[in-house]
Amino acid sequence: MTQFEKGAVPPQGASVIPVLNTLIPADQISHDLASALDLRDAERAAFMAMTEEVSQSLRPELERLTTELVQRSLQQAWRSKFRNSIP
């Protein structure tokens, strides 16, 4: 274990995730760890792209639902106003 790893390992049973506050030189990061981090970054990018794609495909339905909600709310407000104005 390197000096950086020793400082980053929390005591057993700790519920707090340690914050890496030391810059680790690239030559001290194992190839396997660097590959895993690169893979995770690629997965994150793919997930975010999928999120954007889903958001765009749902946009027309969300707009329709929002329009219906506004129309119903205004109709209900009008009916409520009319009921309250009758003596």
N, C-alpha and C positions, 0 to 999 in steps of 0.2 A: 504494500500500500504506500502510495506517495504521500508526501507531506500535505498535499492539497486534499487528497482523499481522506486522510485522517481528520482534518479539520471539518470536513463536510459530513461525516457520519454522526448522526444524532445518537444519544444514549438510548439503550433499549427501552421500549415502552413510551418513548417521546411521541406526542401527538402533533408536534409542530414540524413542518417541513423546513429544513434549513435553507437559508438563502445563500447562494454562492456570491461571495463578496470579494473573491480573489480572482484575478485574471489568470487563467491557465494558459501557458504557452501552447501553441498548436502542436509542437513536437512532443508534448507530454500527454496528448489525447490519443488513446489507442485507435487503431484503424477500425476495429469493430465498433467502438463507441461513435466515432465520426460517421461511419456508415449508417448506424442506427439513427443518429440525429438527422442525417440527410434524408433517410427514408421517412422519418416522422415529419420532416418539413415538407416533403413531397406529398405525403398523405394529407397534411393540413391544407396545402394549396389545392389539392383535388377536392377536398371536402368544401372548401370555401367557394370553389368554382361551381360545385354542385348546388350549394346554397343559393348562389346568385341565379343559376339556371331555374331552380324551383321557384324562386321568388318571381322571376320574370314570367314563368308559365302560369303562375297563380294570379298575376296582376289583374287580368280581365274579370276573373271571378270575384276577387276582392272588391274591385270597383263596382260590380253589379250588386254585391251584398251591401256595400256601403250606401249606394244610392237607394236601395230598398229600405234600409234602416232609417235613413234621413227622411224619406217620404212617409214612412209609417209614423215616425216621431212627430213630424209636422201635422199629419192628419189627426193623430191623437191629441196634440196640443190644440188644434182647431176645435175638435169635438169637446174637449174639456172647457175651452173658453166659451163655447156656445152654451153648454150645460150650465155654467156658472153665471151666464148673463141673463138667463130666463128668470123672471121674478116669481 
